Amino acid sequence: MVDMAWLGIGAQRCGTTWFTDVLLQHPEMRLNMLEEKELHLFDQEPRTSPPTQERLETVFGQRCSGEFTPAYLRCPWVPRRLAELSMRPLLIVLLRDPVDRFESAMRLYLKSGPEDPSRDSWLRDKAVDALWGGKYADHLRSWEASFPRQQFLVLQYERVVESPSEAAKQVWRGLSLDDSFEPVALGPSRTTSDATVYSLDNGLRTELASLYRRDFEYLRTWGIDTSRWEANWS
């Protein structure tokens, strides 16, 4: 059995780096032996071999260690790989208003994207990828097929930003750590880049809102307050 205590699995552009910094202030919580936040051990192309048990034991060879790779949530082959390795960490999920998340993802892609003749097709593919990144219900259903809900801690990004200390304490309690520890207040989450890089027009915003609303009944069963997202779309 690999001694991985926690695993952050998503979602992308939901403040995962910032929240990891909050969590790691606790003196008993730590990253893996490589001291890297995102290891991408399990989300490689599906035909590749997953990491060996020996490799994992080397990487997670200390108490209360883990990693946070937000791409894991959206890759449907990752939960199966983890289940086959008999790994039972606390699974940490951050979910953000999916329309805001789409916009943030597109800004990131455009800031780092190529300037070449294939830009139009590249931008189309990135837009589809950004849309899929907000299909939280599909992602969680894939994970729920391999792990019980008791193993997950699903947090709403907007609530975490309002009270990062309480959100961190939920994680620490899930790991049986002392939750009386008070983290130092950090700066704001860095998930939002310059709005001049990319902004949604009203037509696309309406289409995305309609698409994502179809998942809300299921997401509410995970304790997500979807009404505060919808309030942003009106």
Secondary structure, DSSP 4 states (H G I P E B T S, - for coil): ---EEEEEEE-TTSSHHHHHHHHTTSTT----TT--S---SS-S-TTSPPPPHHHHHHHT-STTEEEE-GGGGG-TTHHHHHHHTT---EEEEEE--HHHHHHHHHHHHHHH---STTHHHHHHHHHHHHHHHT-HHHHHHHHHTTS-GGGEEEEEHHHHHH-HHHHHHHHHHHTT--TT--PPPP--------TTT----HHHHHHHHHHHHTTHHHHHTTT--HHHHHHHH-
